Amino acid sequence: MVEDNEDIREGLNTLLESEGYEVISVGAAEEGLAQLRVHPAHLLITDYMLPGESGGWLVEHAMKEGLLQQTRVVMITAHPRVVPPSGVRMLHKPLDIHDFLRVVEEELAALAQHAA
């Protein structure tokens, strides 16, 4: 997960871990890309607006490097006019926790179906 707001990052991290998910969380797109290179993920959750490079930049570069071939992507934003990259699911802040968990479950289920 890539989220620059520490409170949101910690809250979502705790929520996901309480649901049984293993989470690696960082605060910037460049860190997220570095983590994907070392730790392939089933699901990338990234904020759009980040310090330095954006979540869009992260997704674009991870795709170019082939790091998202087996990874679903959910982008979170407070901006109403952000158009997500192709194949990326968009959620708007403020997040509804139940919707967030449903989307995580749906994206991971879609990944499992694709792999079968």
Secondary structure by P-SEA (a helix, b strand, c coil): cccccaaaaaaaaaaaaaabbbbbbbccaaaaaaaaacccccbbbbbcccccccaaaaaaaaaaacccccbbbbbbbccccccccccbbbbcccccaaaaaaaaaaaaaaaaaaac
